[in-house]
Amino acid sequence: MSISSLRTPEFITFTGVDARTDLDRALHIATVCPVEFGVLFSESRQGREPRYPDRGTTTHVVCAGFPRPAAHLCGAHARRIIGGTPTGLHLTPFRWVQVNHPSPDAAAIARELEEWGGPRGVAQTREL
């Protein structure tokens, strides 16, 4: 396969928007390039580790006006979705919700996101 035969992606993802992110610069990038900015969510790490922003930072990111805001769910949040248990998260402001799980279940992700009424689901795994 040659490089010229590869399909151009719809967008690329920059994951880990947090309190250290220059939101004005990131928003400029997102409006001139096909870039999605993802906020990481982890029950045990939220607000404790820099890549997992606290609620205030997440609100600033959501209100910044990104054209493709994304939530990337890790750990217990992802396990709850795959297990059919509510996460307790309010994710309707996000266009995409990526569920990071070793054995993602597309049907479980779709069911959960249908209840939120908006975001598209994406499954991500490190397993093959």
Buried (B, 14 or more C-beta within 10 A) or exposed (E): EEEEEEEEEEEEBBBBBBBEBEBEEBBEBBEEEEBBBBBBBBBEBBBEEEBBBEEEBBEBBBEBEBEBBBBBBBBBBBBBBBEEEEBEBEBEBBBBBBBBBEEBBEEBBEEBBEEBEEBEBBBBEEEE
